[in-house]
Amino acid sequence: MRAVWLKEFGGPEVLVPGEAPDPVPGEGQALVAVEFVNITFVETQMRAGAGPVPVRVEPPVIPGNGVGGVVAAVGPGVDRGLVGRRVVSSTGGTGAYAELASVDAAGLFEVPDGLALDDAVALLADGRTATMMLDAARPRPGERVLVEAAAGGVGTLLVQLAKAAGATVVAVAGGARKAEVALGLGADEAVDYGEPGWAGKAGEVDVVFDGVGGDVAREAFTLVRRGGRMVSFGLASGEWAGIPEEDAAERGVTLVRPTATPEELREFTRGALAEAAAGRLRPVVGQRFPLDGAADAHRAIQSRATVGKTLLEVRRP
């Protein structure tokens, strides 16, 4: 099969297209004929061998953690009725940048009728995160909610979810194009955090969804009213917000650190897929690259010019 190899840690150029043996599904596994691969910002950090990442890999390895496709075969102990079904799944941290991927059959999510496969892949990681963060912060009708990186994969979903909860949404994004994306998804206001004094334009808020970390998050924290909440889930800046608990307590702000069991995480994913299938949640797929273009996809993400989700497409003859 065709695959993309991480031969060594480094820049995007270390992602090299090549061949790999076809995987064979083992006990409890399913073989997915991959059509789309979900790329996350964290994977660019893993490729570089830097930053706080959830899974450490050792080259040579086929990277990637999210796929969507059709079940081509199953291993012992797995219902053969899954063959031919459209599914999305995590791979466990590696093996996604390929035409075929063996995954834990118990971790499969069947794609609901009426939902495009590429949209389902875009929701696999980001949909779970966004719905989990919304559940943790529980914005109330009329509250002002600030969404950082509002034109990103998670941010575009949080804008929609917070708006549906009745909140007034302040989208914070880098540049006019990204601000327009957030406004088009229902944000009430949009602020460019690349401009000096952006926080003054955003004004006071009740909830901050922090997907950037660093200076942007620390500035956003100063906007949270007494009794408000700040939920940190990402570090697009390369570092966490690092807000001291004592500073938050002094200002009467709750720093929310969501936790969930594996089954709760699965429910968040199922919920996001169901909302999208019902037309109430729209993932934004902003960039698509062929499988062999994984290096270009990583370059695009690192350039900060992307919007929404970035996917790889497996194009077969």
C-alpha positions in Angstrom: 0.0 0.0 0.0 1.0 3.7 -0.3 1.8 5.4 2.9 3.7 8.4 4.3 6.7 7.6 6.5 8.2 9.8 9.3 11.8 8.8 8.8 13.3 11.2 11.4 12.2 14.1 13.5 12.4 17.5 11.7 10.5 19.8 9.4 7.7 18.8 7.1 10.2 17.5 4.6 10.8 14.4 6.8 7.4 13.1 5.8 8.2 10.9 2.9 5.7 9.0 0.7 6.6 5.4 0.1 5.4 1.8 0.3 4.4 -0.3 3.3 3.2 -3.8 3.8 -0.6 -4.1 3.9 -1.7 -4.4 7.5 -3.6 -7.6 8.5 -6.4 -7.2 11.1 -5.7 -9.2 14.2 -7.9 -10.3 17.0 -10.5 -7.6 17.7 -9.4 -5.4 14.8 -10.9 -4.1 11.7 -9.1 -3.1 8.4 -10.2 0.3 7.1 -9.8 1.2 3.4 -8.9 4.8 4.2 -10.5 7.6 2.2 -9.7 10.6 4.5 -7.1 11.3 7.2 -7.6 13.9 9.9 -4.5 16.0 10.6 -4.1 17.8 13.9 -1.8 20.6 15.0 -0.4 18.2 17.7 0.8 15.9 14.8 3.0 18.7 13.5 4.7 18.9 17.0 5.1 15.1 17.1 6.7 15.2 13.7 9.2 17.8 14.9 9.9 15.8 18.0 9.1 18.8 20.2 6.4 20.1 22.5 4.0 18.4 24.9 2.4 15.6 22.9 0.1 12.8 24.0 1.9 10.0 22.2 5.6 9.7 21.7 6.7 8.0 18.5 10.0 6.6 17.3 10.9 6.8 13.6 10.6 5.2 11.2 6.8 5.2 11.7 3.7 5.9 9.7 2.2 8.8 11.6 -1.4 9.9 12.1 -4.3 9.2 14.5 -7.6 9.6 12.7 -9.1 8.0 9.6 -12.4 7.6 7.8 -13.2 5.0 5.2 -15.0 1.7 4.6 -14.3 -1.5 6.6 -12.6 -3.9 4.2 -12.0 -6.8 6.5 -12.2 -7.8 10.1 -10.1 -10.0 12.3 -11.1 -12.9 14.6 -13.8 -12.1 17.1 -15.2 -9.1 15.2 -18.7 -9.0 13.6 -18.4 -9.6 9.9 -21.4 -7.4 9.4 -19.1 -4.4 9.8 -17.5 -5.1 6.4 -18.7 -2.4 3.9 -19.8 0.0 6.6 -18.6 3.7 6.5 -16.6 4.4 9.7 -14.3 6.8 11.4 -11.8 5.8 14.0 -8.6 6.7 15.9 -5.7 4.5 15.1 -4.1 4.8 18.6 -1.5 7.3 17.6 0.2 6.0 14.4 -0.6 4.4 11.1 -3.2 6.8 9.7 -1.2 8.3 6.8 -1.8 5.3 4.6 -4.3 3.6 2.2 -5.1 0.9 4.8 -5.2 1.0 8.6 -5.9 -1.7 11.2 -7.8 -0.3 14.1 -9.5 -1.5 17.3 -13.0 -2.6 16.1 -14.4 -1.5 19.5 -13.3 2.0 18.8 -15.1 2.4 15.4 -17.8 5.0 15.0 -20.3 4.3 12.2 -21.0 7.4 10.1 -24.7 8.3 10.4 -26.8 8.4 7.2 -26.8 11.8 5.6 -23.4 12.8 6.9 -20.5 13.0 4.4 -17.5 10.9 5.3 -15.1 13.8 5.1 -17.3 15.8 7.5 -17.3 12.9 9.9 -13.5 12.6 9.8 -13.3 16.4 10.5 -15.4 15.8 13.6 -13.6 12.8 14.9 -11.2 14.7 17.2 -12.4 18.2 17.0 -16.1 17.4 17.5 -15.3 15.4 20.6 -13.1 18.2 22.0 -15.7 21.0 21.2 -18.6 19.2 22.7 -16.6 18.2 25.8 -15.5 21.8 26.3 -19.0 23.1 26.0 -20.2 20.6 28.5 -17.5 21.6 30.9 -18.2 25.4 30.7 -21.9 25.2 30.3 -22.5 28.7 28.9 -25.9 30.1 29.8 -28.2 32.1 27.5 -27.1 35.7 27.4 -23.6 35.1 28.6 -20.7 36.5 26.6 -18.4 33.7 25.4 -14.9 34.3 23.9 -13.6 31.7 21.5 -9.9 31.8 20.7 -8.7 30.5 17.4 -12.3 30.8 16.3 -11.5 29.8 12.7 -9.7 26.6 13.6 -11.1 23.1 13.6 -12.3 23.2 17.2 -13.0 26.9 17.3 -15.4 26.8 14.3 -17.4 24.2 16.2 -17.4 26.0 19.5 -18.7 29.2 17.8 -21.7 27.2 16.6 -22.2 25.3 19.8 -22.0 28.3 22.0 -24.4 30.3 19.8 -26.8 27.4 19.8 -26.7 27.5 23.7 -27.9 31.1 23.5 -24.6 32.8 24.3 -23.3 36.0 22.7 -20.1 34.8 20.9 -17.0 36.9 20.6 -14.7 35.2 18.0 -11.0 35.9 18.4 -8.9 35.0 15.3 -5.8 35.9 13.4 -6.6 38.1 10.5 -9.6 39.5 8.6 -10.2 36.3 6.6 -10.4 34.1 9.7 -12.7 36.7 11.4 -15.0 36.5 8.4 -15.2 32.7 8.7 -16.2 32.9 12.4 -18.8 35.6 11.6 -20.2 33.4 8.9 -20.7 30.6 11.4 -22.8 32.8 13.7 -20.3 34.7 15.9 -21.8 38.1 17.0 -18.4 39.9 17.1 -14.9 39.1 15.7 -11.6 40.5 16.9 -8.2 40.1 15.3 -5.7 39.1 18.1 -2.9 40.2 15.9 -3.8 43.8 16.4 -2.5 45.8 19.4 -5.1 46.3 22.0 -7.3 43.5 20.8 -8.5 42.6 24.3 -10.0 46.1 24.7 -12.1 45.5 21.6 -13.3 42.1 22.9 -14.5 43.5 26.2 -15.5 41.6 29.3 -16.8 38.0 29.0 -18.2 35.2 31.1 -16.5 32.3 29.5 -13.2 31.9 27.6 -12.5 28.8 25.4 -8.7 28.8 25.2 -7.3 26.9 22.3 -4.2 29.0 21.9 -2.4 29.3 25.2 0.5 31.6 25.8 0.1 35.4 25.7 -3.2 35.3 23.9 -4.7 33.2 26.7 -3.2 35.2 29.4 -4.7 38.4 27.9 -8.1 36.7 27.5 -8.0 35.7 31.2 -8.0 39.4 32.1 -11.4 39.8 30.4 -13.2 37.2 32.4 -15.7 38.6 34.9 -16.0 37.5 38.5 -17.9 34.2 38.5 -16.7 33.4 35.0 -15.0 30.3 33.6 -11.9 29.7 31.5 -11.5 26.4 29.8 -8.1 25.6 28.3 -7.8 22.8 25.7 -5.1 23.7 23.2 -1.7 25.4 22.8 -1.5 26.6 19.3 1.0 29.1 20.5 3.3 26.3 21.7 2.7 26.8 25.4 -0.2 26.5 27.9 -1.8 29.6 29.4 -0.2 28.8 32.8 -2.7 30.9 34.8 -1.9 30.5 38.5 -4.8 29.1 40.6 -4.3 31.8 43.2 -4.7 34.5 40.5 -7.9 32.9 39.3 -9.2 32.6 42.9 -8.4 36.2 43.7 -10.5 37.3 40.7 -13.3 34.8 41.3 -12.6 33.0 38.1 -12.9 29.2 37.7 -10.2 27.5 35.7 -12.0 24.5 34.2 -9.9 21.4 33.5 -12.3 18.9 31.9 -11.9 15.1 32.5 -13.8 12.3 31.0 -13.9 8.5 31.0 -13.2 6.6 27.7 -17.0 6.0 27.4 -17.8 9.6 28.1 -15.3 10.6 25.3 -17.1 8.2 23.0 -20.4 9.8 23.8 -19.0 13.3 23.0 -17.9 12.0 19.6 -21.2 10.3 18.9 -23.0 13.5 20.0 -21.0 15.6 17.6 -21.6 13.2 14.7 -25.4 13.1 15.5 -25.6 16.9 15.6 -23.8 17.2 12.2 -26.1 14.5 10.7 -29.1 16.5 11.9 -27.7 19.7 10.3 -27.2 21.5 13.5 -23.4 21.5 13.4 -21.2 22.1 10.4 -17.5 21.2 10.3 -15.4 23.5 8.2 -13.0 21.6 6.0 -10.7 24.4 4.8 -7.8 22.5 3.2 -7.5 19.1 1.4 -4.2 17.5 0.2 -3.5 14.2 -1.5 -2.0 11.5 0.7 1.5 12.1 -0.8 1.1 15.8 0.0 1.2 15.2 3.8 4.4 17.4 4.0 2.5 20.3 2.3 -0.4 19.8 4.7 1.9 20.2 7.7 3.5 23.3 6.1 0.1 24.8 5.7 -0.9 24.2 9.3 2.4 25.6 10.6 1.9 28.7 8.4 -1.1 29.7 10.5 -2.9 30.4 7.2 -5.4 27.5 7.4 -9.0 27.6 8.4 -11.1 24.8 9.9 -9.9 21.3 9.4 -7.1 20.0 7.2 -7.6 16.6 5.6 -5.6 14.2 3.5 -7.5 12.5 0.7 -6.6 9.0 -0.5 -7.1 9.0 -4.2 -7.3 5.5 -5.7 -7.3 4.8 -9.5 
